[in-house]
């Protein structure tokens, strides 16, 4: 018997990708992929070297794990990869990273259908 939760999670990930995402560009080195991504946020609460509580908000991207294929191989997000989002005539450039040594991505569901990729905007370019 099929795992109904796994089937449902895959169905939901596909529906999110189809109905609640936008076209973005994922870049690693010289390789560029056109993928769909759903924007989100994660709030990190950290303590700096002086013991002061710091709140850092990450721009997250929900991306189907099956979309990250480089050189014919499924890959996981890596620090330093970039995501570009075009809004009007502005290209927003985000770098894959997370503050305070936190993981830079995590599965967004128990079955790994979708990655939640933490990023920070590093630049804006003209489209």
C-alpha positions as CSV (number, residue, x, y, z in Angstrom):
1,X,0.0,0.0,0.0
2,X,1.3,3.5,-0.9
3,X,2.2,5.9,1.8
4,X,-0.8,8.4,1.7
5,X,1.2,11.1,3.5
6,X,4.1,10.9,1.0
7,X,1.7,10.9,-1.9
8,X,-0.2,13.9,-0.5
9,X,3.1,15.8,0.2
10,X,4.2,15.3,-3.4
11,X,0.8,16.4,-4.7
12,X,0.9,19.5,-2.5
13,X,4.4,20.4,-3.5
14,X,3.4,20.2,-7.2
15,X,0.3,22.4,-6.6
16,X,2.4,25.0,-4.8
17,X,4.9,25.0,-7.6
18,X,2.2,25.3,-10.2
19,X,0.0,27.9,-8.5
20,X,2.0,29.9,-6.0
21,X,5.5,30.3,-7.5
22,X,7.3,32.6,-10.0
23,X,10.1,32.2,-12.4
24,X,13.5,32.6,-10.9
25,X,17.1,31.9,-12.0
26,X,19.3,29.6,-9.9
27,X,23.0,30.0,-10.5
28,X,26.0,27.9,-9.5
29,X,29.2,29.0,-11.0
30,X,28.7,29.1,-14.8
31,X,25.6,27.0,-14.6
32,X,22.2,28.7,-14.7
33,X,18.8,27.0,-14.2
34,X,15.4,28.5,-14.9
35,X,13.2,27.2,-12.0
36,X,10.0,28.1,-10.2
37,X,10.3,29.4,-6.7
38,X,7.9,30.5,-4.0
39,X,9.2,33.4,-1.8
40,X,9.0,33.2,1.9
41,X,10.8,34.3,5.1
42,X,12.5,32.9,8.1
43,X,13.3,34.9,11.2
44,X,16.6,33.9,13.0
45,X,17.1,34.9,16.5
46,X,20.8,35.0,17.4
47,X,23.1,36.4,20.1
48,X,26.1,38.4,18.9
49,X,29.6,38.3,20.4
50,X,28.5,40.9,23.0
51,X,25.5,38.9,24.2
52,X,23.0,41.2,22.4
53,X,20.0,39.5,20.9
54,X,19.8,40.0,17.1
55,X,16.9,39.3,14.8
56,X,17.8,38.5,11.2
57,X,15.2,37.9,8.5
58,X,16.1,35.7,5.6
59,X,14.4,35.8,2.2
60,X,13.6,32.1,1.5
61,X,12.8,30.4,-1.7
62,X,10.8,27.2,-1.8
63,X,12.1,25.2,-4.8
64,X,11.2,21.7,-5.9
65,X,14.2,19.5,-5.1
66,X,13.8,17.7,-8.5
67,X,14.4,21.1,-10.3
68,X,18.0,21.4,-9.0
69,X,19.8,19.3,-11.6
70,X,23.3,20.4,-12.6
71,X,25.3,18.3,-15.1
72,X,22.5,15.6,-15.0
73,X,22.9,15.2,-11.2
74,X,20.4,16.2,-8.5
75,X,22.2,18.7,-6.2
76,X,21.5,20.3,-2.9
77,X,21.7,24.1,-2.5
78,X,25.2,25.3,-1.7
79,X,26.4,28.4,0.1
80,X,27.4,31.0,-2.5
81,X,24.8,29.9,-5.1
82,X,22.7,32.7,-6.3
83,X,19.0,33.2,-7.1
84,X,17.8,36.1,-9.3
85,X,14.3,37.4,-9.2
86,X,13.2,40.0,-11.8
87,X,10.5,42.5,-10.7
88,X,9.8,45.0,-13.5
89,X,13.1,46.3,-14.7
90,X,15.0,45.3,-11.5
91,X,16.8,42.0,-11.0
92,X,17.2,41.2,-7.3
93,X,20.2,39.1,-6.6
94,X,20.1,36.8,-3.6
95,X,23.0,34.7,-2.3
96,X,22.4,31.3,-0.6
97,X,23.4,31.8,3.0
98,X,22.1,31.8,6.6
99,X,23.3,33.8,9.6
100,X,25.2,32.6,12.7
101,X,26.2,29.2,11.3
102,X,22.6,28.1,10.7
103,X,22.0,25.7,7.9
104,X,21.5,27.5,4.6
105,X,18.7,25.2,3.5
106,X,16.4,22.5,4.9
107,X,13.7,20.2,3.5
108,X,10.4,21.9,3.6
109,X,8.5,18.7,4.0
110,X,9.3,15.3,5.7
111,X,9.8,13.7,2.3
112,X,12.3,16.2,0.8
113,X,10.1,17.2,-2.2
114,X,10.8,20.9,-1.6
115,X,13.9,22.7,-0.4
116,X,13.5,25.9,1.8
117,X,16.6,27.8,0.7
118,X,17.7,30.7,3.0
119,X,19.2,33.7,1.1
120,X,20.1,37.3,1.6
121,X,19.8,40.0,-1.1
122,X,23.3,41.1,-2.1
123,X,22.7,43.2,-5.2
124,X,20.2,44.8,-7.6
125,X,20.8,45.0,-11.3
126,X,18.9,46.5,-14.2
127,X,17.1,44.0,-16.4
